[in-house]
Amino acid sequence: MAVTQEERTAKLAEKRQELGEQELRHTVPYGTRQMLDELMLWHKIGEVSEAVQLLVLNAKAEDLPPAPPKVKGPSDIIRHYFRQGMRDRLAALTAELGETKDRAIIWRLTAHAHSLGAEKSAPLFKIKRHVIDIPENVARKLRHAGFAESLQMNADDEGEYE
């Protein structure tokens, strides 16, 4: 039987709870959400949380232009999920830029990336990959352990057929 939408939502909420993810809602100036949608389209990103996370991860305070003047008017809401480490990174970026609200940083990051255009904003959406460098002595030990395990498995298999 198919799982209902309520059951899927409950399971997802439970998983987010286990991972320590917290929903954040930022009230940003009108048009910011459309800018974020365009950025996501340009860089082929399907999730708002992923786009905002990459912006926060790759942003450097010294690269951002000064904050534009705040304007009263209509607003958008950007909803996404962050784990504790990303919330800490956002808080650090907020403090470094002298802002008091995280939403100001989300707005500034989105506006800055959008103003750069599709090509120049690409580094802000690059996923950093970890490089694992295995020393030669460790590689040798792993090969030796694998070879010994292989011999043991072959011996076990031969014992079954006798």
C-alpha positions as CSV (number, residue, x, y, z in Angstrom):
1,M,0.0,0.0,0.0
2,A,1.2,3.5,-0.8
3,V,2.4,5.7,2.0
4,T,0.3,8.8,2.6
5,Q,1.6,12.3,2.3
6,E,1.2,12.8,6.1
7,E,3.3,9.7,6.8
8,R,6.0,10.9,4.4
9,T,6.0,14.4,6.0
10,A,6.2,12.8,9.5
11,K,9.1,10.6,8.5
12,L,10.9,13.6,6.9
13,A,10.4,15.7,10.1
14,E,11.7,12.8,12.2
15,K,14.8,12.5,10.0
16,R,15.4,16.3,10.2
17,Q,15.1,16.1,14.0
18,E,17.7,13.3,14.2
19,L,20.1,15.4,12.0
20,G,19.6,18.5,14.0
21,E,18.2,20.4,11.0
22,Q,16.2,23.5,11.8
23,E,13.9,25.4,9.5
24,L,14.9,29.0,9.0
25,R,12.6,31.7,7.5
26,H,14.0,34.9,6.3
27,T,11.9,37.9,5.4
28,V,13.7,39.6,2.6
29,P,12.9,42.5,0.2
30,Y,10.5,41.7,-2.6
31,G,12.3,40.2,-5.6
32,T,15.0,38.4,-3.6
33,R,13.2,35.1,-4.0
34,Q,13.0,35.6,-7.8
35,M,16.7,36.3,-7.8
36,L,17.4,33.1,-5.9
37,D,15.2,31.2,-8.3
38,E,17.2,32.5,-11.2
39,L,20.5,31.6,-9.5
40,M,19.2,28.1,-8.9
41,L,18.2,27.8,-12.5
42,W,21.5,29.1,-13.8
43,H,23.5,26.7,-11.6
44,K,21.1,23.7,-11.9
45,I,20.3,23.6,-8.2
46,G,17.0,22.1,-7.2
47,E,16.7,22.9,-3.5
48,V,16.5,26.3,-1.8
49,S,18.4,24.9,1.2
50,E,21.3,23.8,-1.0
51,A,21.5,27.1,-2.8
52,V,21.5,29.1,0.4
53,Q,24.0,26.8,2.0
54,L,26.4,27.0,-0.9
55,L,26.1,30.8,-0.8
56,V,26.9,30.9,2.9
57,L,29.7,28.4,2.6
58,N,31.5,30.0,-0.3
59,A,30.9,33.7,0.7
60,K,33.8,35.8,1.9
61,A,32.9,39.0,3.8
62,E,35.5,41.0,2.0
63,D,34.0,40.2,-1.4
64,L,30.5,41.5,-0.5
65,P,29.7,45.1,-1.4
66,P,28.4,47.5,1.3
67,A,24.9,46.9,2.4
68,P,22.3,48.7,0.3
69,P,19.9,51.0,2.1
70,K,16.9,49.3,3.6
71,V,13.7,50.0,1.8
72,K,10.2,49.7,3.2
73,G,7.8,47.8,1.0
74,P,6.6,44.3,0.1
75,S,8.6,41.3,1.1
76,D,9.3,37.7,0.3
77,I,10.0,34.8,2.6
78,I,12.9,32.4,2.0
79,R,12.5,29.1,3.9
80,H,15.3,26.6,4.1
81,Y,16.8,24.0,6.5
82,F,20.3,24.3,8.1
83,R,22.2,22.1,10.5
84,Q,24.0,23.5,13.5
85,G,27.4,24.0,11.6
86,M,25.7,26.0,8.9
87,R,23.8,28.1,11.4
88,D,27.1,28.8,13.1
89,R,28.8,29.8,9.8
90,L,25.8,32.1,9.0
91,A,26.0,33.7,12.5
92,A,29.8,34.2,12.0
93,L,29.3,35.8,8.6
94,T,26.5,38.0,10.0
95,A,28.8,39.2,12.8
96,E,31.8,39.7,10.5
97,L,29.7,41.9,8.3
98,G,28.4,43.9,11.2
99,E,24.7,42.9,10.6
100,T,22.3,42.0,13.4
101,K,19.9,39.8,11.4
102,D,20.7,36.7,9.4
103,R,18.1,37.7,6.8
104,A,20.2,40.8,5.9
105,I,23.1,38.4,5.0
106,I,20.8,36.1,3.0
107,W,19.5,39.1,1.1
108,R,23.0,40.6,0.5
109,L,24.4,37.2,-0.6
110,T,21.6,36.6,-3.0
111,A,21.6,40.1,-4.5
112,H,25.4,40.1,-4.8
113,A,25.5,36.7,-6.6
114,H,22.7,37.7,-8.9
115,S,24.4,41.0,-9.8
116,L,27.5,39.0,-10.9
117,G,25.5,37.1,-13.5
118,A,25.5,33.4,-14.4
119,E,29.2,33.0,-15.1
120,K,30.8,35.1,-12.5
121,S,28.5,33.8,-9.7
122,A,29.5,30.2,-10.4
123,P,32.3,30.1,-7.8
124,L,29.7,30.9,-5.1
125,F,27.8,27.8,-6.0
126,K,30.8,25.4,-6.4
127,I,30.6,22.4,-4.2
128,K,33.9,21.9,-2.3
129,R,35.1,18.4,-2.5
130,H,37.4,16.8,0.1
131,V,40.7,15.5,-1.1
132,I,41.8,12.3,0.7
133,D,45.6,11.8,0.5
134,I,46.6,8.3,1.6
135,P,50.2,8.0,2.6
136,E,52.2,5.2,0.9
137,N,52.7,3.2,4.1
138,V,49.0,3.2,4.9
139,A,48.2,2.1,1.3
140,R,50.7,-0.7,1.6
141,K,49.0,-1.9,4.9
142,L,45.6,-1.7,3.3
143,R,46.7,-3.8,0.3
144,H,48.3,-6.3,2.6
145,A,45.2,-6.6,4.7
146,G,43.0,-7.0,1.6
147,F,45.3,-9.7,0.2
148,A,45.3,-11.6,3.5
149,E,41.5,-11.4,3.7
150,S,41.3,-12.6,0.1
151,L,43.5,-15.6,0.8
152,Q,41.3,-16.4,3.9
153,M,38.1,-16.2,1.8
154,N,39.6,-18.5,-0.9
155,A,40.7,-21.0,1.8
156,D,37.1,-20.9,3.3
157,D,35.6,-21.5,-0.2
158,E,37.9,-24.4,-0.9
159,G,36.9,-26.0,2.5
160,E,33.2,-25.9,1.5
161,Y,33.8,-27.9,-1.6
162,E,35.8,-30.7,-0.1
